Structures are given as C-alpha cells and as structure tokens.
Amino acid sequence: MFNEEAFCQSLFQFTLGGSYVGNLNFEKNLLEAVDHGLLSLGENPRKAIYFHLKKSFQLQRESIPKETDEFSQALNTIFGPGAEIIEKYILKELYQRLELNFEEKKGCTFADYVREAKKLVGKIHQEKKENKIKMREVEASVYESKYTRSRR
C-alpha cells in the first residue's frame, strides 16, 4: 500500500555530503595538487622533498591541508625564491581540479590562495545544496498536485 506521508518525507531526506565530506574532498584535491606539483620535479625528488618535510619540518604529507603556511615556509626554506614557481604550479593544479579560475593577486600567499579556493568551493557547495533542496520541494509539490488530482 502506498504511504503518501512516507514518500513525501523521503523526498526531503537526502544527503549532499555535508561540510565534513566537502572538506575531505577539498583536502584530497589539495594533496593531489601538491603531489602533481612536486612530481613536476621528478618522482625521486618528490620523495626526497616529502622525506625532508617530515624529518626537518615535522610536516607530514597528510597534514599539509591544515598547515599550508608551514608547508609554504618549508618550501621557501628548501628552494628559496624558486618555491614561488612550485607553489604557483600547485595552485594552478588545485584550482583546475576544483574547476575554479586561478588569478594571481599581488601580496597573496600560498595559504591565502588555498583559503580562498576552500571558501569558493564551500560557497558553490552551499548553492548546489540550496538548489537541490528547491528542486526536491518542486518535485514534492508536483507529485502532491498529481496525487491529489488522481484521488478526486
């Protein structure tokens, strides 16, 4: 037997991957962008950099998304002015993965760009969530009007 109330409730019970899941995806994309950026130097140099980050800076690969300032400082210590080239390569890769437009801005640091990307992704995620809720409401009202008409 069809239960109209249960059906309507099920329309509103959906998950879009809350902020925790969204953060995990952002962090995954950031780590993959870092991997890609460091790989541009070669596989062995990338391994050596991760080893150096761990031993000299107590910075684990997995902690980079939460410690972007420290990661940037470590790259600057290792590469000096050349770190900026690597950082921009990583940032361009990150923005591309997130389908964002990367624009260089004077005075912005690596961590600033990462924070901005995270903020933009959060905003887009929220807009998608709101649009999905609106779509579900429309679907429910269309179904309700069809169901009401068919019962007459």
N, C-alpha and C positions, 0 to 999 in steps of 0.2 A: 504494500500500500504506500502511496506517495505521501510524504510528510512535507508540506509546504514550508513550515517554520524551520525545519532542519535544513532544507535546501537553501533557503534564504540566508540562514546563519553560515552555511558552508561557503557561500559566495564571499562572505566578509572575512573568513578565516583563511588567510594566506600569508605566506612569509616571503619577503623580498630579500632576505639576507640582511639582518639588522646591522647596526653600525660595527659590531664586533666582526662579522663576516666581511663587511666592507673594508675594515681596517686590515684584515688578513690578506685580502686581495691586493690592497694598496701596497702592503709590506712585501708581498710576493713579487709584485711588479717592480718595486724598487730594488729588491735583491737581484732579480733577473737583469735589470738595467745595469746594476753595479757589476755583476758577472760579465755582462756583454762589454761594458766599458773597459774593464780590466783585461778581458780576453783580447782586446784590440792590441795589447802589448805582447800577446802570446800566452799559451797555456802555462808554461813553466814560470814566466814572470808573474802571472796571476796567482799561482800557488804560492810563490815566494812573497808576494805582497800580503796575501791573507795570513801567511805564517808570521810575517813581520808585524802586522796589525795585532795579532794575538800575543806575540811574545814581548814586543816593545811598547805597545799601547794598551794592552789588556782589552782589546776590542775584537769580539767575536763577530764573524760574518753575520750571524742571525740578529745581532744587536744593532747593526748599522741603521735600520729604520728608526730606532728610538734614540740613536746617538749620532745624528747627522752632523752636528757641529764637531764632535770628536773625530768622526771619520774624515771630515774635510781638513781638520787640523793635522791629522796623521798623514794624509796625502800631501799636504803642504810641507810637512817635515821631511817626508821621503823624497818628493820630487821638486820641491821649491816652486818657482814660478810655473813649471810645467804641469803642476797639479791642476791649474785652471783649465787646461786643454782636456785633461781626463775628466774633470768634473762636468764640463760642458757636454762632452760626448755622452756621459752617463745621463745627464739631464735631458738631452735631446732624445735619447732612447726611452727614458721613462715617460716623457710627455707623449711620444709616439705610441707607446704601449697603452697609455691611458686615453688616447685619441684626443689629446689637448694640443693647442698651438703654443709652441715654445717661442717666447720673445725675450731677448736679452734686455735687461734693465740695469742702468748704472747703479752701482752701490749694493746690488743684491748678492747675497752669499749663496753657496750651495744649499745650505739649510733653509734659507728664505725661499728658494725655488721649490724645494721639496715640500715645505709647509703650504705654499701657495697651491701646488698641484693637489695636495691632500684636501685642502679646503674646496677647491673647484670640483674634485671628484665627489666630495660629500654633498655639495650643492646639487650636482647633477643627479646623484643617487636619490636625494630627497625629492627633487622634481619628478623623477621617474616613479617614485613611490606614490606621490600625490596623484599623478596621472593614472596610475594603476588603480588606486582607490576610487577615483572618479569613474573610471571605466567599469569597475565592479558595481558601483552604485547605479550606473545607467543600465547595465545588464540586468540587475535585480529589478529595476523598475519596469523594464521592457518585459521581463518574464512575468512579473506580477500583473501587469496590464493584460498580457495574453492569457494568463491563467484565470484571471478574474472574468474576462470576456468569455472564455470557454466554459465556465461554470454556470453562466446565465442561461 
